[in-house]
Amino acid sequence: MSNSKIVIGIVIIIIVGIVILISNQEMISENIRVDHETGEIQITNTVDGKLNISGYVQIDKSQYNIGEKIFLDMRELNSNDKGVILFLRPINDTHRTTYIAIPFDGDKKSAFNYYVEPRLNEDEGICSTEDLAGIWSIVLYETTYENITFEIKNQINDWDDRTFEPVC
């Protein structure tokens, strides 16, 4: 009798695993679009449908809270892929300024990851969370790829115990 209970338990676990695998596969395929004219594959963010990829560069989300790290992923660089990744933070509704510049050279490295954590910095004139919040851009300078935009919301995660008090 106990052997049959074990077998039934194993069968149930296998069935649940298959159902989870199939549902994840469907979710993944909903977020991949192929441009039939160019053959280019576009991956959309699962949160709000905005693109978070451009060429060989992608970030993990399209919205962040103050204090969150932005995970930048570059893959499959060719030896002739060279340029600078510019993270531009908003100054106001129409102007942006460079927060950080990350040079890349596919001849030296074909893939890399980089974490960017926008922080308050008196020397840079980033005095309060209002200076970080807004629509940011990632410009792939010296390439033909489109910019990536993302938003930093003026809110802090519940798990983050930092205060983010103004520094200037």
N, C-alpha and C positions, 0 to 999 in steps of 0.2 A: 504494500500500500504506500509506503513512504517513497519508494522509487518512482511510482507514478506521479506523486506530487512534485518531485524534483523535476521530472521530465516536463510536466505541465508548466512549472515555473520557468524553465529554460525556454520553452516554446513561446510563452508570453513575452519574455524579455527580448527574444529575437524578433517577434512581430512588432513590438513597440519600437525597437531599433530601426526596423525597415520603414515604419511609418514616419519616424523622425527624419530619416535620411531622405525619403521621397519629398516630404514637405519642405525641407531645407533646399533641395535641388530645385523645386518649383520657385521658391523665393529668390534663389540666385539667378535663375533664368529670366525672371521678371525684371531684373536690374541690369541686364546686358542687352544692348541694342547694337545692331550692325547696320551701318550705312551701306545700302546695296550699291550705290554708285561708286563709292571710293573703297569699299571693303573695310573701312575703319571700324573698329570695335569701340563702343562707348559704354562705360560703366557708370550707373547712376547711384547716388547715395541712397541708402535704404530709408533714411529718416524723412526727407522731404523731396526727393527726386531730382535735386540739383546735381549737376555734374561736379565731381570732385577730382577729375582726372584730365590731364592735358598732355598728349604725347606720351612720354615716358615718365611723367611726374604725376604723383597723386598724393592727396592728403586723406586722412581717415574719416573726417566728418565735414559737414558744411556749417555747423554751429558749435561754438565753444563757449564755456563760461569763463569768467576771469579766473586765472590760476591754472587752467587746463593746458596741457602740452599739446602742440600740434605735431602730429607724426607725418613727416614728409618721406615719401618712398620714391626712389628713382631706380628704374630697372631697364635693362637691355639697351644701355647707351652704346652707340657705335663709336668707333675711334674718332670720327669726325664731329661728334656731338660735343660742342664746347659753348660755354656761355656763363651767365650768372643768373641765379634765382634771387629775385628781389621780393622780400616781404614788405609790402607797403601798408602802413597803418593810416587810418583817416585822421585828417586835421579838422576837416569840416565836411559838408555834404559834397563839395566839389574838388577838394584838394587832398593829396596823400603825400606822405614822406616815407623815405626808406627806413624801416626798422632794422633789417639785417640783410646783408648780401652774402650769398653762398655761391662761390665759383664752382664750376664743374668742368671736367675734361674727360670725355669718354676714352681717350687714348691712355689715360692714367688709371681710370677706375670705371668699370662698366656698370656698376650698381652701388648704391649706398643709401643709408637711412639717416635722417637727421631729425632731432627734436627741437622745436622752437617753443619756448614758453615766454609769451609777452609779459613783461614785468614793469613795475614802476621804476623810474630811473631819473633822479633829479638832474643829472648831467645832460640827459637827452631831452629834458623838458616834458617827461611823462610823469606828471605829478599825482594824478588820481586815476581811479578806475574809469572815469569819463574819458580820459585820454586814450584808453585802450579799447573801449567799447565802440562798436560800429562795424561797417563793412570793410574788410581788408581785401587786398589783392595780392596774388602771387604772379609776378611778371617773369616770364622766361625770356630774359633779355638776350639778344643775339640769336634767337631761334624764331621759327615761324609758328610756334604753337600758341594757342589762345591762352589768355590769362585765366587763372582760377580765382574765384571769389569765395569768401567765407565770412561768417559773422561772429564777432565776439560780443556776447550779451553782457550787459552790466549786472550780472548776478553771480553768486558764488555757490558752488556745490555744498550740500549739507555736510559732507565728510571733510571739507577743507576748513581747518581751524585757524588759518591765517586771517589777519584783520584787514589788510590792504588799505591801511590808513594813508592819507596823502603824505607825500614826501617833500613837497615844496610849498 
